[in-house]
Amino acid sequence: MTPNRLITIAIHTYEKALPLKNLLEREGIYVELNNVNLASPAVSAGVRIRIKESDLALALRIIENIEIFDMPPSEGGSKEGGTVLLPTDFSPHSDNAARLAFGIAARLGCSIQLLHSFIAPDAPPAIQLTDTYDYGLADMEETQVIEGETKKLMEEYASKIRGWIKAGEIPAVKFSTIVMEGIPEEAILGYARENSPQLIVMGTRGAEKKEAELIGSVTAEVLDSCRIPAFTVPESVDVKELVSLGRVAFICNLDQEDMIALDTLYRLFPRQTLDVMLIHIPGRRENPSDPKTGKAQLNLLNYCREHFPRCGFDMRTIRLDTLIDDFKSIIQETPFNLICVPNKKRNVFARVFNPSIAHKILFRADVPMMVIPV
C-alpha cells in the first residue's frame, strides 16, 4: 500500500458526491473530486470521489454507517427495533456503560437512546403580576443557559462516541440524544415509563466510592423503582471481558417469578451460552434443611435445564441474615461476570426502610448486575 496514493472510493453525480465529500472531510479524511464540470457542476455526471489509500478502511466504515455520521444525533429516537436507554453524566464510568450498551444493542438489533438531565434553578412560587412585571425572567434565562451548556456537552459526548465507531472500538449502532430538565432518577424513570426501552444500561462507581454515595444514589433509586430490566456497570470492569458474559450468579427464592426473570435473561442474550449459578436465599420462615426445600431446589434445577438449553445450571444456598458475607465468599470462590436479581414489586415503605437485595449488592460488589422486574 502507498499511503498517500489517491484511489477512487465511489462515483456519483455531483449532487451526491459533494455531500459525501463534506461528510468525509468533517471526519478528518482528505477528499478530491475529479471529472467535475466547472462551468456547470450541477449537471456533472460520473464524478469520482478520491481519497488517500491509507484512509480506505476508515472511509468505508463511515460510508457503511452513513446514517450515524451523516448528521448529529437528533433529540428523541425511533422506536423501530427497540431501544437501549443509556443515561449518562459524561464521566469515565459512563464510558464503560456506553461501550457495553453499544455491544448489547448490536446483538439485539436495537438503537441507543442517550439521556442526560439537568436541574434548573428553583422557579418562583408564583408569578407576580405587578408593575415590575416579575415573571421570573432571571430564572428562565439561567435555565436556558444551563440547557444550552448541557446540550453542548451532549453533542461533544456524541462526537466522542462517533469517534469510537470510526475507530472500530464499538459496533456501529444508530443512536440519538435527548436532554431533559429534572432530577436524574425521575428523568430516567419517566422516560422509561413513556417509551418502554428493552433495557437500561447505567454506569456505577467502584464499591469503595459507592459506599460514600449510598444516600441519594441515582442508580439505586432506578433499580428499586424501574419496571424495565436495568444493567449496572462498575467503572472498574473490563468491558471487553464482560461482553462475552459467561458465568452468571442468579439470586432466587424458588418461586414462579424467578422463572419469569430467567426467561427474560435468556431472551436478552439469545446467542450466548451462560453458566448460571442459582443462589437460593431462603425466607426467614424457611428451613434450608427441610426435605421440601431440597425437593423444590431439584425441581427448579430440572426445570431450568429443560427450558433453557443454552445454559448450564448449578445451585448454592446462602442465608438472608449473612447475605453479603456469604455472597462475597461465593464470588471469591467462583468469579462471576454478571449478577442477576429479580426485582419484585414492593410498596414505598418497604423500599425506604428495607432496601432490596439488588440495592444491597449494588453498593458492596464490583460486579456488573442486571435487575429484572417481575
C-alpha positions as CSV (number, residue, x, y, z in Angstrom):
1,M,0.0,0.0,0.0
2,T,1.2,3.5,-0.9
3,P,-0.3,5.7,1.9
4,N,-0.6,8.9,0.0
5,R,-1.7,7.4,-3.3
6,L,-5.2,8.7,-4.3
7,I,-7.8,6.0,-5.0
8,T,-11.4,6.2,-6.2
9,I,-13.9,5.2,-3.5
10,A,-17.1,6.0,-5.3
11,I,-18.5,7.5,-8.5
12,H,-21.6,9.7,-8.2
13,T,-23.4,12.6,-9.7
14,Y,-22.2,16.0,-8.4
15,E,-25.3,16.3,-6.2
16,K,-24.4,13.1,-4.4
17,A,-20.7,13.4,-4.5
18,L,-20.5,16.8,-2.8
19,P,-22.4,15.9,0.5
20,L,-20.3,12.7,0.7
21,K,-17.1,14.8,0.3
22,N,-18.2,17.1,3.0
23,L,-19.0,14.2,5.4
24,L,-15.7,12.5,4.9
25,E,-13.8,15.8,5.3
26,R,-15.7,16.5,8.5
27,E,-14.4,13.2,9.9
28,G,-10.8,14.1,9.1
29,I,-10.4,12.4,5.6
30,Y,-8.7,14.2,2.7
31,V,-11.0,14.1,-0.4
32,E,-10.7,15.2,-4.0
33,L,-13.5,15.3,-6.6
34,N,-12.5,14.5,-10.2
35,N,-14.3,15.0,-13.5
36,V,-16.4,18.0,-12.3
37,N,-17.8,20.2,-15.0
38,L,-16.6,23.6,-13.6
39,A,-18.9,25.6,-15.8
40,S,-22.0,23.7,-14.7
41,P,-21.1,21.5,-11.7
42,A,-24.8,20.7,-11.1
43,V,-25.0,18.7,-14.4
44,S,-21.8,16.8,-13.8
45,A,-22.1,13.0,-14.1
46,G,-19.5,10.4,-13.2
47,V,-17.8,12.5,-10.5
48,R,-15.0,10.5,-8.9
49,I,-14.6,10.7,-5.1
50,R,-10.9,10.1,-4.4
51,I,-9.2,9.6,-1.0
52,K,-5.8,8.6,0.3
53,E,-5.3,4.8,0.2
54,S,-4.3,4.9,3.9
55,D,-7.8,6.3,4.8
56,L,-9.7,3.5,2.9
57,A,-10.8,1.4,5.9
58,L,-12.0,4.4,7.9
59,A,-13.8,5.9,4.9
60,L,-15.6,2.5,4.2
61,R,-16.6,2.3,7.9
62,I,-18.2,5.8,7.7
63,I,-20.0,5.1,4.3
64,E,-21.3,1.8,5.5
65,N,-22.8,3.5,8.6
66,I,-23.7,6.8,7.0
67,E,-26.9,7.2,9.0
68,I,-24.8,7.6,12.1
69,F,-22.2,10.1,10.7
70,D,-24.4,12.0,8.2
71,M,-25.8,14.3,10.8
72,P,-25.7,14.9,14.6
73,P,-28.0,12.6,16.5
74,S,-31.4,14.2,16.9
75,E,-33.4,14.8,20.0
76,G,-35.5,11.7,20.6
77,G,-35.0,8.4,18.8
78,S,-37.0,6.0,16.7
79,K,-38.6,3.0,18.5
80,E,-38.2,0.8,15.5
81,G,-36.4,-2.4,16.5
82,G,-36.5,-1.3,20.2
83,T,-34.1,0.9,22.1
84,V,-31.5,0.6,24.9
85,L,-31.7,3.6,27.2
86,L,-28.2,4.9,28.2
87,P,-28.3,7.6,30.9
88,T,-25.0,9.4,31.0
89,D,-23.3,12.1,33.1
90,F,-20.4,12.3,30.6
91,S,-17.9,10.8,33.2
92,P,-15.4,8.0,32.8
93,H,-17.7,5.4,34.4
94,S,-20.4,6.4,31.9
95,D,-17.9,5.5,29.2
96,N,-17.8,1.9,30.4
97,A,-21.6,1.7,30.3
98,A,-21.7,3.2,26.8
99,R,-19.2,0.6,25.4
100,L,-21.3,-2.2,26.9
101,A,-24.6,-0.7,25.8
102,F,-23.5,-0.5,22.2
103,G,-22.3,-4.1,22.3
104,I,-25.7,-5.3,23.7
105,A,-27.7,-3.1,21.3
106,A,-25.8,-4.5,18.3
107,R,-26.7,-8.1,19.4
108,L,-30.3,-7.2,20.0
109,G,-30.7,-5.2,16.8
110,C,-31.7,-2.1,18.9
111,S,-30.8,1.6,18.7
112,I,-29.3,3.6,21.6
113,Q,-31.0,6.5,23.3
114,L,-28.5,8.7,25.2
115,L,-30.2,10.6,28.0
116,H,-28.9,13.4,30.3
117,S,-30.9,15.5,32.7
118,F,-30.1,18.9,34.3
119,I,-31.6,20.6,37.3
120,A,-32.9,24.1,36.7
121,P,-32.9,26.9,39.3
122,D,-35.9,26.9,41.6
123,A,-38.9,28.5,40.0
124,P,-40.6,31.3,41.9
125,P,-43.6,30.1,43.9
126,A,-46.0,32.3,42.0
127,I,-45.8,34.8,39.1
128,Q,-46.3,38.2,40.5
129,L,-48.5,40.4,38.2
130,T,-47.2,43.8,39.5
131,D,-45.9,47.0,37.9
132,T,-42.4,45.4,37.9
133,Y,-43.5,42.6,35.7
134,D,-41.6,40.0,37.7
135,Y,-42.2,36.8,35.7
136,G,-39.0,35.0,37.0
137,L,-37.2,36.0,33.8
138,A,-33.8,35.7,35.5
139,D,-34.5,32.1,36.4
140,M,-35.8,31.4,32.9
141,E,-32.6,32.9,31.4
142,E,-30.4,30.9,33.7
143,T,-32.3,27.7,32.8
144,Q,-31.8,28.4,29.1
145,V,-28.1,28.9,29.7
146,I,-27.8,25.6,31.6
147,E,-29.8,23.8,29.0
148,G,-27.6,25.2,26.2
149,E,-24.4,24.2,28.0
150,T,-25.8,20.7,28.7
151,K,-26.8,20.2,25.0
152,K,-23.2,21.3,24.1
153,L,-21.8,18.7,26.4
154,M,-24.1,16.1,25.0
155,E,-23.1,16.8,21.4
156,E,-19.4,16.6,22.5
157,Y,-20.1,13.2,24.0
158,A,-22.0,12.1,20.9
159,S,-18.9,13.1,18.8
160,K,-16.8,11.0,21.1
161,I,-19.0,8.0,20.5
162,R,-18.9,8.5,16.8
163,G,-15.1,8.6,17.1
164,W,-15.2,5.2,18.8
165,I,-17.3,3.9,16.0
166,K,-14.9,5.3,13.4
167,A,-12.0,3.6,15.2
168,G,-13.9,0.3,15.3
169,E,-13.9,0.2,19.1
170,I,-17.6,-0.2,19.4
171,P,-20.3,-1.6,17.0
172,A,-21.9,0.8,14.6
173,V,-25.3,1.2,16.2
174,K,-27.7,4.0,15.4
175,F,-28.1,6.4,18.4
176,S,-29.9,9.6,19.3
177,T,-29.7,12.0,22.2
178,I,-32.1,13.7,24.5
179,V,-31.5,16.4,27.2
180,M,-34.2,16.7,29.8
181,E,-34.9,19.1,32.7
182,G,-35.3,17.3,36.0
183,I,-33.8,15.2,38.8
184,P,-31.8,12.4,37.1
185,E,-33.6,9.4,38.6
186,E,-37.0,11.0,37.9
187,A,-36.0,11.7,34.3
188,I,-34.8,8.2,33.7
189,L,-37.9,6.6,35.3
190,G,-40.2,9.0,33.5
191,Y,-38.6,8.3,30.1
192,A,-38.8,4.5,30.7
193,R,-42.5,4.7,31.6
194,E,-43.3,6.6,28.5
195,N,-41.1,4.8,26.0
196,S,-40.6,1.3,27.3
197,P,-37.0,0.6,26.2
198,Q,-35.9,-3.0,26.2
199,L,-33.0,-2.3,28.6
200,I,-31.4,0.4,30.7
201,V,-27.6,0.4,31.0
202,M,-26.1,2.6,33.7
203,G,-22.5,3.2,34.9
204,T,-21.6,3.0,38.6
205,R,-18.5,3.8,40.6
206,G,-16.3,1.3,42.4
207,A,-17.5,-0.3,45.6
208,E,-15.3,1.9,47.9
209,K,-16.8,5.1,46.3
210,K,-20.4,3.7,46.1
211,E,-20.5,3.3,49.9
212,A,-20.0,7.0,50.3
213,E,-22.8,7.7,47.8
214,L,-25.4,5.4,49.4
215,I,-27.8,8.2,50.2
216,G,-29.4,9.6,47.1
217,S,-27.9,7.3,44.6
218,V,-29.5,7.6,41.2
219,T,-28.7,4.0,40.2
220,A,-30.1,2.6,43.4
221,E,-33.4,4.5,43.0
222,V,-33.7,3.3,39.4
223,L,-33.1,-0.3,40.4
224,D,-35.6,-0.2,43.2
225,S,-38.4,1.6,41.2
226,C,-38.0,0.8,37.5
227,R,-40.1,-1.8,35.7
228,I,-37.6,-2.2,32.9
229,P,-34.6,-4.5,33.1
230,A,-31.6,-2.5,34.2
231,F,-27.9,-3.3,33.8
232,T,-25.3,-1.6,36.0
233,V,-21.6,-1.5,35.0
234,P,-18.9,-0.6,37.6
235,E,-16.1,1.7,36.4
236,S,-13.5,-1.0,37.4
237,V,-14.9,-3.6,35.0
238,D,-13.1,-4.6,31.8
239,V,-15.9,-4.3,29.2
240,K,-14.2,-6.5,26.7
241,E,-14.4,-9.4,29.1
242,L,-17.9,-8.5,30.1
243,V,-19.3,-8.6,26.5
244,S,-18.8,-12.4,26.4
245,L,-20.6,-12.8,29.8
246,G,-20.1,-16.5,30.7
247,R,-20.7,-17.0,34.4
248,V,-23.9,-15.6,35.9
249,A,-25.0,-15.5,39.6
250,F,-28.8,-15.6,39.7
251,I,-30.4,-14.7,43.0
252,C,-33.6,-16.7,43.6
253,N,-36.0,-17.9,46.3
254,L,-37.7,-20.7,44.4
255,D,-40.9,-19.1,43.2
256,Q,-42.6,-18.6,39.8
257,E,-41.3,-15.0,39.5
258,D,-37.8,-16.4,39.3
259,M,-38.7,-18.3,36.2
260,I,-40.0,-15.1,34.6
261,A,-36.8,-13.3,35.3
262,L,-34.7,-16.3,34.0
263,D,-36.7,-16.3,30.8
264,T,-36.1,-12.5,30.4
265,L,-32.3,-13.0,30.9
266,Y,-32.4,-15.9,28.3
267,R,-34.2,-13.8,25.7
268,L,-32.0,-10.7,26.2
269,F,-28.9,-12.7,25.2
270,P,-30.2,-15.0,22.5
271,R,-26.9,-16.2,21.1
272,Q,-24.9,-16.7,24.2
273,T,-24.2,-19.8,26.3
274,L,-24.4,-18.9,30.0
275,D,-23.1,-20.9,33.1
276,V,-25.7,-20.0,35.7
277,M,-25.3,-20.4,39.5
278,L,-28.7,-20.3,41.1
279,I,-28.1,-18.7,44.5
280,H,-31.1,-19.6,46.7
281,I,-31.9,-17.3,49.6
282,P,-34.4,-19.0,52.0
283,G,-37.1,-16.8,53.6
284,R,-36.9,-16.2,57.3
285,R,-39.5,-18.9,58.0
286,E,-38.0,-21.4,55.6
287,N,-35.8,-24.2,56.9
288,P,-32.9,-24.9,54.4
289,S,-32.6,-28.5,55.8
290,D,-36.3,-29.3,55.2
291,P,-36.7,-32.1,52.6
292,K,-39.3,-30.0,50.9
293,T,-36.8,-27.2,50.3
294,G,-34.3,-29.7,48.8
295,K,-37.1,-31.1,46.5
296,A,-38.0,-27.6,45.4
297,Q,-34.4,-26.9,44.5
298,L,-34.1,-30.1,42.5
299,N,-37.4,-29.3,40.7
300,L,-36.1,-25.8,39.8
301,L,-32.8,-27.2,38.5
302,N,-34.6,-29.7,36.3
303,Y,-37.0,-27.1,35.0
304,C,-34.1,-24.7,34.1
305,R,-32.1,-27.4,32.4
306,E,-35.1,-28.4,30.3
307,H,-36.4,-25.0,29.3
308,F,-33.1,-23.1,28.9
309,P,-30.9,-25.5,27.0
310,R,-28.1,-22.9,26.1
311,C,-27.3,-22.6,29.8
312,G,-25.6,-24.8,32.4
313,F,-27.1,-24.7,35.9
314,D,-25.9,-25.3,39.5
315,M,-27.2,-24.2,42.9
316,R,-25.9,-22.8,46.2
317,T,-27.9,-21.7,49.3
318,I,-26.9,-18.7,51.4
319,R,-28.6,-17.2,54.5
320,L,-30.6,-14.0,54.4
321,D,-29.1,-12.7,57.7
322,T,-25.5,-13.2,56.4
323,L,-26.3,-12.4,52.8
324,I,-23.4,-10.0,51.9
325,D,-20.7,-12.0,53.6
326,D,-21.9,-15.3,52.1
327,F,-22.3,-13.7,48.7
328,K,-18.7,-12.3,48.8
329,S,-17.4,-15.7,49.7
330,I,-19.1,-17.2,46.7
331,I,-17.8,-14.5,44.4
332,Q,-14.2,-15.2,45.6
333,E,-14.6,-18.9,45.1
334,T,-16.2,-18.5,41.6
335,P,-15.7,-15.2,39.9
336,F,-18.9,-14.1,38.0
337,N,-19.2,-11.8,35.0
338,L,-22.8,-10.8,36.0
339,I,-25.1,-10.9,39.0
340,C,-28.8,-11.2,38.1
341,V,-31.5,-10.2,40.6
342,P,-35.3,-10.5,40.1
343,N,-36.9,-7.3,41.5
344,K,-40.3,-7.9,42.8
345,K,-42.9,-5.2,43.3
346,R,-42.8,-3.6,46.8
347,N,-44.5,-0.7,48.4
348,V,-42.8,2.6,49.2
349,F,-42.4,1.8,52.9
350,A,-40.6,-1.4,52.1
351,R,-38.3,0.3,49.6
352,V,-37.3,3.1,52.1
353,F,-36.9,1.0,55.2
354,N,-35.9,-2.4,53.9
355,P,-33.7,-1.9,50.8
356,S,-33.9,-4.7,48.1
357,I,-31.3,-7.3,47.7
358,A,-30.3,-5.6,44.4
359,H,-29.8,-2.4,46.4
360,K,-27.6,-4.1,49.0
361,I,-25.4,-5.9,46.4
362,L,-25.0,-2.8,44.3
363,F,-23.1,-1.0,47.0
364,R,-20.9,-3.9,48.1
365,A,-19.8,-5.7,44.9
366,D,-17.7,-4.6,42.0
367,V,-19.5,-7.0,39.6
368,P,-21.9,-5.9,36.9
369,M,-25.6,-6.5,37.8
370,M,-28.8,-6.9,35.9
371,V,-32.0,-6.3,37.8
372,I,-35.1,-7.7,36.2
373,P,-38.6,-6.5,37.4
374,V,-41.1,-9.3,37.8
